[in-house]
Amino acid sequence: MIKKQLMVGIFPFGGKENPYTKMVAEAVEQGGNTAVPIQDTKFFPIRRASQSGVDLIHMFWPSNFYHSSTWLGTQVKRIMFADGLRCLKKLPLIYSADNLYPHDAQSSEFEIKQIQKIVNVADGIIVASNAAKEIFLRTYTIPKKTDFFIVPHCNYIGKYKDTITREQARIKLGIGPQEKVMLSLGRINKYKGLGLLSEAFFKADVKDSHLLIAGSCNQPEIIEEINKNKKLSHAKMTIHSRFIPDDEIQIYMRAADCAILSYDDIPMNPGSVILAMSFGLPVCCVNTGSVAEILGPRCLFAYQSKNLNSMVAAIHAALECQDLSARGREAYDIAVKNHSPALVASRLQQAYAEVTQ
């Protein structure tokens, strides 16, 4: 039987600052289908997506469909959202559950209620791990017709410039060769728990340790919260509160010995973890969600969520680890094996074929 080439609507298609949907589109094409990027629109975005001539919709991050900055705008969007859901009943739909609900949700109960409406009309749900599937099942009611598909996050190997050496990166950042650097790279947002992270880092008080935080921030109070924990100790901290261009990501990654991530919510499909692995870094992170399943015990220095003492112990274990670079190489090998574009393409093709049968 000749495999049918499908027109897959990637919706909404992210911008330049988020390469994730671009990577999904590339995997769609590698799987033998055609990726159709569909942008969010001001009026009736879901209806327009459903009328774009595609064979199925692959949906991401739906909160903009029912939220606005004004009360009136919100009411209008929710009318259009209800209309869009009716349109989606006529077209195969796959929903990517990359988060349990949005990181910055004002009301998790409200967000769950809206996402449940999407789940009710979805033919398939994509999650990044078995752990993510279990978490999603505890929160949402899944229709009998709806299938789950485990599709890993594609690695970032070759996606960013990677030509700089460790020595060159450290010179650029003013970091000494003997320092043990833990890196938190990405937007500095409230849900990332960086206040608690910095408190734990200084409490760990490891000689020659350096916490490097880099990313854009539009909430100065978060920087204040991070800085208030800075105190006289053996540890250092540097904050680069700015957007990090793609070509500069290598500087921060190559200067680091370990990535450190602190989530206030549950990491279902943690792109930051995959990025760190793609540059050969082990990860210090919460032990909830998909992280432990993705990394395994050798490459993860795990701690309990929002538990200061547990975080201190994990930071101390990572910074005092004698084979940290070897564990980083193992993390890279996992990224190559379990998060390759070919594997993602194959899993997506399987999911699309099943929901369009």
SULDAVEN-V949849 format. One record per residue. N is the residue number from 1. SS is DSSP state (H for helix, E for strand, - for the rest). PSI is psi as a letter, one per 20 degrees, with the letter a starting at -180 (* if undefined). NEAR is the number of other C-alpha atoms within 8 Angstrom. Layout:
BEGIN
N_SS_PSI_NEAR ; N_SS_PSI_NEAR
END
This chain:
BEGIN
1_-_p_2 ; 2_-_p_3 ; 3_-_p_4 ; 4_-_p_4 ; 5_-_p_7 ; 6_-_q_9 ; 7_E_o_12 ; 8_E_o_14 ; 9_E_o_14 ; 10_E_o_15 ; 11_E_p_13 ; 12_-_q_11 ; 13_-_p_11 ; 14_-_r_11 ; 15_-_a_6 ; 16_-_h_5 ; 17_-_i_5 ; 18_-_o_7 ; 19_-_j_9 ; 20_H_g_7 ; 21_H_h_10 ; 22_H_g_9 ; 23_H_h_9 ; 24_H_g_9 ; 25_H_g_12 ; 26_H_h_9 ; 27_H_h_13 ; 28_H_g_15 ; 29_H_g_11 ; 30_H_h_10 ; 31_-_j_11 ; 32_-_j_8 ; 33_-_r_12 ; 34_E_p_10 ; 35_E_p_12 ; 36_E_o_10 ; 37_E_p_10 ; 38_E_o_10 ; 39_-_q_8 ; 40_-_q_8 ; 41_-_r_6 ; 42_-_g_5 ; 43_-_p_5 ; 44_-_l_11 ; 45_H_g_12 ; 46_H_g_12 ; 47_H_g_11 ; 48_H_h_8 ; 49_H_g_11 ; 50_H_i_12 ; 51_-_j_7 ; 52_-_j_6 ; 53_-_j_6 ; 54_-_r_12 ; 55_-_h_11 ; 56_E_q_14 ; 57_E_p_15 ; 58_E_o_12 ; 59_E_q_12 ; 60_-_q_11 ; 61_-_m_9 ; 62_-_i_8 ; 63_H_h_8 ; 64_H_i_7 ; 65_H_i_10 ; 66_-_j_11 ; 67_-_q_10 ; 68_-_r_9 ; 69_-_i_6 ; 70_-_q_6 ; 71_H_g_7 ; 72_H_g_6 ; 73_H_h_10 ; 74_H_g_12 ; 75_H_g_9 ; 76_H_g_8 ; 77_H_h_12 ; 78_H_h_11 ; 79_H_g_8 ; 80_H_h_13 ; 81_H_g_12 ; 82_H_g_8 ; 83_H_g_10 ; 84_H_h_12 ; 85_H_h_12 ; 86_H_h_8 ; 87_H_h_11 ; 88_H_i_13 ; 89_-_i_8 ; 90_-_i_6 ; 91_-_p_10 ; 92_E_p_13 ; 93_E_p_14 ; 94_E_p_14 ; 95_E_p_13 ; 96_E_o_11 ; 97_-_m_11 ; 98_-_h_10 ; 99_-_q_10 ; 100_-_h_10 ; 101_-_r_9 ; 102_-_q_9 ; 103_-_h_7 ; 104_-_k_6 ; 105_-_p_8 ; 106_-_h_4 ; 107_-_o_6 ; 108_H_h_8 ; 109_H_g_6 ; 110_H_g_7 ; 111_H_g_12 ; 112_H_h_12 ; 113_H_g_8 ; 114_H_g_8 ; 115_H_h_10 ; 116_H_h_10 ; 117_H_h_9 ; 118_H_g_10 ; 119_H_h_13 ; 120_H_h_8 ; 121_H_i_10 ; 122_-_q_12 ; 123_-_h_11 ; 124_E_q_13 ; 125_E_p_14 ; 126_E_p_12 ; 127_E_r_17 ; 128_-_i_14 ; 129_-_r_14 ; 130_H_h_10 ; 131_H_g_9 ; 132_H_h_13 ; 133_H_g_11 ; 134_H_g_8 ; 135_H_g_10 ; 136_H_g_10 ; 137_H_h_9 ; 138_H_i_6 ; 139_H_h_7 ; 140_-_q_9 ; 141_-_p_7 ; 142_-_p_8 ; 143_-_q_7 ; 144_-_h_5 ; 145_-_i_5 ; 146_-_p_10 ; 147_E_q_8 ; 148_E_q_9 ; 149_E_p_10 ; 150_E_o_10 ; 151_-_o_11 ; 152_-_q_11 ; 153_-_p_10 ; 154_-_q_11 ; 155_-_r_13 ; 156_-_j_9 ; 157_-_p_8 ; 158_-_i_6 ; 159_-_h_5 ; 160_-_q_10 ; 161_-_p_9 ; 162_-_m_6 ; 163_-_i_5 ; 164_-_q_9 ; 165_-_r_7 ; 166_H_g_8 ; 167_H_g_8 ; 168_H_g_8 ; 169_H_g_14 ; 170_H_h_14 ; 171_H_g_9 ; 172_H_h_8 ; 173_H_i_8 ; 174_-_k_6 ; 175_-_p_9 ; 176_-_q_7 ; 177_-_h_6 ; 178_-_i_5 ; 179_-_q_9 ; 180_E_o_10 ; 181_E_p_12 ; 182_E_p_13 ; 183_E_p_15 ; 184_E_o_11 ; 185_E_p_9 ; 186_-_r_8 ; 187_-_p_9 ; 188_-_n_12 ; 189_-_r_9 ; 190_H_g_8 ; 191_H_i_9 ; 192_H_i_10 ; 193_-_k_11 ; 194_H_h_11 ; 195_H_g_10 ; 196_H_h_10 ; 197_H_g_10 ; 198_H_h_13 ; 199_H_g_12 ; 200_H_h_13 ; 201_H_g_12 ; 202_H_h_12 ; 203_H_h_7 ; 204_H_h_10 ; 205_-_l_10 ; 206_-_p_10 ; 207_-_p_6 ; 208_-_j_10 ; 209_E_q_14 ; 210_E_o_12 ; 211_E_o_14 ; 212_E_o_12 ; 213_E_p_12 ; 214_E_p_15 ; 215_-_r_13 ; 216_-_q_11 ; 217_-_p_11 ; 218_-_j_4 ; 219_-_n_7 ; 220_H_h_7 ; 221_H_h_6 ; 222_H_g_12 ; 223_H_g_8 ; 224_H_g_8 ; 225_H_g_9 ; 226_H_g_13 ; 227_H_h_8 ; 228_-_i_6 ; 229_-_i_10 ; 230_-_p_10 ; 231_-_r_5 ; 232_-_o_5 ; 233_-_a_7 ; 234_-_i_9 ; 235_-_q_14 ; 236_E_r_9 ; 237_E_p_9 ; 238_E_p_8 ; 239_E_p_7 ; 240_E_n_8 ; 241_-_m_10 ; 242_-_r_8 ; 243_-_p_8 ; 244_-_o_9 ; 245_-_q_6 ; 246_H_g_7 ; 247_H_i_7 ; 248_H_i_8 ; 249_H_h_11 ; 250_H_h_13 ; 251_H_g_12 ; 252_H_g_11 ; 253_H_g_11 ; 254_H_h_13 ; 255_H_i_13 ; 256_-_q_12 ; 257_-_h_13 ; 258_E_q_14 ; 259_E_q_14 ; 260_E_p_10 ; 261_-_p_11 ; 262_-_o_11 ; 263_-_p_12 ; 264_-_h_9 ; 265_-_a_6 ; 266_-_o_9 ; 267_-_o_11 ; 268_-_g_15 ; 269_-_m_13 ; 270_-_n_9 ; 271_H_h_7 ; 272_H_h_9 ; 273_H_g_10 ; 274_H_h_13 ; 275_H_g_10 ; 276_H_g_13 ; 277_H_h_16 ; 278_H_h_14 ; 279_-_j_10 ; 280_-_k_11 ; 281_-_p_18 ; 282_E_r_17 ; 283_E_p_14 ; 284_E_o_15 ; 285_E_r_13 ; 286_E_q_12 ; 287_-_k_10 ; 288_-_r_10 ; 289_-_b_11 ; 290_-_i_15 ; 291_H_g_14 ; 292_H_h_12 ; 293_H_h_9 ; 294_H_g_7 ; 295_H_h_11 ; 296_-_r_8 ; 297_-_h_7 ; 298_-_h_7 ; 299_-_j_12 ; 300_E_p_12 ; 301_E_n_14 ; 302_E_q_11 ; 303_E_r_13 ; 304_-_p_10 ; 305_-_p_10 ; 306_-_k_6 ; 307_-_o_8 ; 308_H_g_9 ; 309_H_h_7 ; 310_H_h_9 ; 311_H_g_13 ; 312_H_g_12 ; 313_H_g_10 ; 314_H_g_12 ; 315_H_g_13 ; 316_H_g_10 ; 317_H_g_9 ; 318_H_g_11 ; 319_H_h_9 ; 320_-_i_7 ; 321_-_p_7 ; 322_-_i_4 ; 323_-_l_6 ; 324_H_g_11 ; 325_H_h_9 ; 326_H_h_7 ; 327_H_h_12 ; 328_H_h_14 ; 329_H_h_10 ; 330_H_h_10 ; 331_H_g_15 ; 332_H_g_13 ; 333_H_h_8 ; 334_H_g_11 ; 335_H_g_13 ; 336_H_g_11 ; 337_H_g_7 ; 338_H_i_8 ; 339_-_k_13 ; 340_-_q_11 ; 341_H_h_10 ; 342_H_g_9 ; 343_H_g_9 ; 344_H_g_14 ; 345_H_g_13 ; 346_H_g_9 ; 347_H_h_11 ; 348_H_g_12 ; 349_H_g_12 ; 350_H_g_8 ; 351_H_g_10 ; 352_H_g_9 ; 353_H_g_8 ; 354_H_h_7 ; 355_H_i_11 ; 356_-_j_8 ; 357_-_*_4
END
